[in-house]
Amino acid sequence: MNVYDGQRIAAMLEKHGFEQTDALSDADIIILNTCAVREKATNKVFSALGRIRRAKKPDALFGIVGCVAREAGATAFQRIPDLNFVLGPQSYHKLPEILKNPDTKLLNIDLTGLEKFDELPQMEKSPAVAYIPIQEGCNHCCTYCIVPYTRGRELSRPFKDILRDTELAANTGAIEICFLGQNVNGYKYTDEATGKTYRLSDLIKETAKLNNIKRIRFTSSYPTEMTDDLIDMFRTEPKLLPFLNMPIQSGSQNVLTRMNRPYTLNLYIDIVDKLKAARPDIQISSDFIVGFPGETDSDFEQTMEIAKKIKYINSYSFKYSPRPHTAAALMKDQIPESIKSERLAKLDSYLNELQRSFNESCIGKTMECLCEGPDKTGKHLVYRTPYMQQCIVNATSKTCEKQLANIRITAANKASLRGEVQD
Ligand code: SAH
């Protein structure tokens, strides 16, 4: 979602005559796009703002957008008095106002719902992977999560608006569509004129009809919203990639209950089984939180066990961090930092092992991969496999032109694959 927001902000400013620069000291406007999900990232924002302040041109405008902006609100101006703007994740389309009135302080952290989607200028050229937001916010209220506060309650965008965006992306360079939402598979939109209700499966079906679009994916999913119509898409729609991020967060039933993730482990496992029945080559990844308040050694061992059972690839794991406005921050039995670190190291090392072994199992296979462009050295091209693994290929004139190519995997480690283009 943050990549999408960043692209839209860049496109909006380009319409006002700006161009992107890597050099802070050259910039006329500096926008820090922020995430408030974990404490560590939030803490970094204000030290980064301090650094920006010292390095920027004296008259350059600077400010924060996104979830930390919403969380901090007017206090951000108290902490950094020369900050020019503070805009929440649903009001960054107001950014041009600061260009008109550079001497004011621009503050808008309202939850304006879907207004920004109507007000942002259309993208003129799509990147190969087009991120298309389909819903905003979340109704699940997991007890650790700040998202319902920063992004608000769930709202689904009109079906027709999304299809207009996917078509535009397809006609201007997109090869892959990635549907986005904090609770993407909870997408539900009822057309008032016809009374028909549309779900994510309907969006996938319609998007798959676009010839230029070769790959479709979506993130991030809530386990119990994997309804049968959506699971069936993995059986019937070959353009839907065989990879799904479906966070379980913990393998302990007790911890899940306290997290307010009211699914049973058996139900989660059933969903994985159904997905595998629909698409035998599907791989699942997860997010995990370790050290949630009250998590015992045995709870943690159950998380290790579920990771072993599902054999996740490409997962993310985090130490629990208490967030403002959340119920878990007030729970007793907060876990000491040292235990969180120990558990995270153990889980990470196992998840890395799983990832390495999946990567190694790909050696010798040929996969259709999407080119993201050259690496930093310019000697290689970086491709994404259908499982979102990074695959490095030696650049030749032949490879450069192809955005989608069949790549034979020749080597693998934990982080990435090496491959060569097949004719
Ligand atoms: N469904 C949302 C969740 C985003 S947060 C979305 O994709 O937009 C991404 C991950 O951060 C969560 O799946 C969870 O594993 C982790 N996370 C969220 N709140 C956290 C907290 N308070 N401490 C540690 N990790 C957290």
Residues whose N, C-alpha, C, O or C-beta is under 5 A from the ligand:
A	BS01	SAH	V37 Y144 C145 G181 Q182 S220 P247 D287 F288 I289 F318 K319 Y320 S321 P322 R323
